[in-house]
Amino acid sequence: MDKKELYTKILQLDGLTNEEKSELLGLLRKQKKYGLVWEDKPEDVEERLRDELPVLIEDTSKAIISQEADAPNHILIEGDNLEALTALAYTHEGKIDVIYIDPPYNTGNKDFVYNDHYVDKEDSYRHSKWLSFMNKRLRIAKQLLSDRGVIFISIDDNEQAQLKLLCDEVFGYDKLISNLIWQKKTGAADANGIATITEYILVYCQNPVLAKTIFNYNKEAFDVKRYRYKDEYIEERGPFYYDSLDRGSIQYSDGLNYGIKAPDGTMIYPNGRTSFMNDGWTWKWSKEKVKWGIDNKFIEIVPTKKKGSGWAVKYKIYLNVDNEGHIIEKSVPYKNLITGVLNADAANDIKSIFNSKAFNYAKPLDLILLFIKLINNRTANILDFFAGSGTTLHATMQLNSEDGGHRKCILVTNNENNICEEVTYERNKRVINGYTTPKGEAVEGLTANTLHYYRTDFVGRNRSMRNMRKLMSLSTDMLCIKEDLYTEQSEFAGQKTYANVFRYFYNGTKRMMVIYREEAVGQLVELILRADYEGKMKVYVFSPSEDPWEGEFEEVADKVELCALPQAIYNAYKRILPKKKDVAFEQENNATDNADKIFDGILHFDE
């Protein structure tokens, strides 16, 4: 029986509601002919998201603010990563350039927690739970990646095969760049027949067509030994080696089969011929380029006994310039085998900072540095939503200090066993402020970095007026993240700000106004009208609809960029959240309670 017949029979079944029939049809559509199939296992956190929307609230007591005005703003989020990723879907959709994650490997040895319980080897749904867990997070991660975005995922043999199939489905099998192999140790005393000394890092890219411009090449691995000749252009062009100008080619062209005059007047053709003949051989360069090459000493015609003409045409391949004379840097692609960085290095990294074994499963700093160095973007936005000890932020700040980059990093981790506060945060706090190693060596702080600490909070998902206003009120810290603008001002155009009416942010280059009460729009438009500033100010304004009061702002349309909240947040969340539970819409005239009434009477600025 084919699917079409099954569809018809399901629709004709008695005793089922339309909703139940729809569910059956949906399951039938999901059946695959090829690919990864598992039984979806709901998470408690996913069920919570059916009722509540996550927001990010800053703990300002943990903020580390650099004295340098242009210091990059890094973010640490304490909370479940599914909730945090949902919030980031509003602040960073399409903005993340690099994701590195080190998820639980699902070894069955208390490394993977699902619904507050460790998943052991005997759990018959062990792999299904892990795949359900990863699938939800990777699908949001894909939405966060920029057009040139790259994701690196560490994994071992327990789930590597399943993860590869899952990522092929989520990102596209054609988006796979490489399956990196990392030699993490030199041996294993407890080996079961064969010592496993490697792990894997799956690498996917949103736009593999641009891979040659997205990924850096390895300059250190370039073989310079072959460049063993020198000429009078050594200072400008560097050393060189020779290569033959002729070649046998399946792509024959008469235009590349011509004569070149030797020093004795002999006409030389490809393959040592002295006359024109189509034997499949051609010159590599056009006639015009050969003339340029001879004039500029890129080509030499030298005697040889190996060619019938008695002459060989060779061109020089210089180290510092290409074959048109343009200055270049020679490099080769990085290989997919990583050696020279061991897992034991991570323990040394942690001990150096904490003078103790504060965390057991960190990745080596040099390993994460390598991944970030692979990406040709010194202003990249970097995300790690299995942050652990915070190595990714440490690596980001370290590389910025080495190459003058302005990369920004977002870390997400829960606070199980106080890991976020006592390890992730504390590690990077010490890296920024400086610390002393167990040997008494002072390590200078990477002070040109700012770190903001956030926790997840929640607002009811039902779109009552009370919930809409609460979401608007609690979204300000997320707006600061979205705009990368954290410097709040106490007044605008001479008018004092009020936290429950409007707030104003300005850092010397960018401006943002957040308007919580739509009744204040008229007065604020007058302030904007007389304010003297260049460019446009981003204005987020409360509205019960998609309309950001464009009519009211018409007079200052050239000075503002409007966005209606909370609708913009709802729109971002709608694309990723599980279906919400059915709750009747609460009318606005019944929605006001004491939490809403605190705004009453504060709309007049002249207190």
C-alpha positions, 0 to 999 in steps of 0.5 A: 500500500502506498502513502496516498492510499494510507492518507485516504484511509486515515482521513476516512477513519471513524472515531478519531478527531481531526486533530488526531488524524492530522497527527497521524498524517504528520507521522506518515509524512516524516517516514524516511526512505533513507536517513537517521530515524529515532524516537523523539523523547520530549525534554522537560525544558521543551515542555516549559517552552510551550508555556513560557518565553525565555528572556535574558537578564543581566547580573550587573554585579558580575560585569567586568567592564574594560577601560578601553572604549572599543573593547569587545563585549563578550557574553556569558549566559547561565541557563539551559542552552535550549532556552538561551538559544531561543533567546539568541534566535532573536538577538543573533539570528544570522549573525554568528560566524563561528560555533564551537561546541563540545556536547556530551559524548553519551558514553553512559558514564554519567556524562549526559543528563536528560530531564535531570537524570544521567543516561546510562549504557543500559537505557534502551532509549540512550541514543534516541534521547541524545539525538532528540537533545542534539537535534533541537539545539542544532536546528536553532544553531543553524538559524544563528549562523551567518551566510559565511558561518562555520560550526565545529562539533567535537565528538567521539566514537559513541555518537560520531556516526549518528551525529554525522547523519544528523548534521547532514540532515540539519545543515546539508550533506553538501555543507560538510567541510571535513571530519577532523581527526584529533590525536588527543593522547599518545597511548591508552593503558586500558585499551581493549585490543586497540588503543583509541587515541583520537576524537573527531571534529565535524566541520560544516559551513553554510556556504562551502562555495566560499570555503577558500575565502572563509578558511585561512591557509597554513603559512607555517606548514608551507614548504620553502625548501624547494625555493632554492634559486636566487636572481637579481630580484631576490629582495622583491620576489624572494627565492624561486624554483623552475617549472616547465612552461609546456604540458600535455593536456586533454584540453588542447587549444591551438591558441596555446600551441605557438612558436617561441624564438630561442636565443639561436633563432630556432622556433620552439614549440611545446614538447620540444617540437620545432614546428606546429603539430597537434600532439596534445601539448601546449604552453601554459601561458598565452603568447602575450603573457610569454612576451611579458614573462621574457621581458620581466625575467620570469621566463628563461630559455635554456639549452637541454638534451632532453628536448628535440629542439635542444631548448627548454622553456622554463618559468620561475615560481617565486616565493613572494610574488605570483606569476603576474608579479603581484605580492602574495603570501604562500600557504597551504590548506590545513590538513584534517589531522591534528597533532601536537595538542594533547588532552593533558594540556587542558588539565595544565591550562586549568591548573595554571589558572586555578592552582587546582583541578577545577574541571575535568573535561576541558578542551585544550586552549591551543585546540580551540585557538586552532579552530578560531585561527582557521576562520578568516575573520578577525571580527567574528561573532563566536558562540559556544553553547556547551561552554564548560570551563569557558575555553572558547572565550579564553581562546577568543581573547587570547587570539585577539591579543595576538593579532589585534582582532575584535572577535566577540564570544558568547558562552552558554552553560548551566550552573550544575555544581556551580560550574558557571559561576565558579569555573566558567566565569571565574576562569575568564575573570582571571584571564581578563584581570590577570592571575598568578600561576602555581609557580608564582609567575604573574600572567598579565590580564587581557584587560581589553575585554568586557564581559557581561553575565546573564541568566534566563528568566521567563514570561508567560507565553499567552499574549495577554496585555499583561504578559506583553508589557512584561515581555517588553519590560524584561527585554531591555537587556536582550536589546542591548545584546542585539545592538551591542550597545550597553552604555545607558544615559540618564537623559535624552535631549535634556529630559530625564529618563524613567525606567518604566517610560523610556530608556536611552543608550548611547556609546559615542557612535550608536544610539538606542531608545526603548519606549515602554509606554506608547502614551509617551510617544508624542512627547518623545517625538518632540524631543527627537525632533529638537535633538541634534545628532547624525544618522538614525537612532534605533527606537524600540517601542511597545505596541500591541501590534506589528505597527511601531506607531509609524504615523506618530513618528512620521515627522522624525522618520529620517532620524529613527529606525523603528521596531515594534515590541514585543511582536518582533520577539514573538516573530523570532520565537515563533519559528523555533518554539514548540507548539504552545498549549491552548489558552484563551486570549485575555482581553486587554480590559481584563488584563491590568493587574497591580503589576501593570498599574505601576506604570499609571501616573508616571507618564508626566516627566515633570515630577 
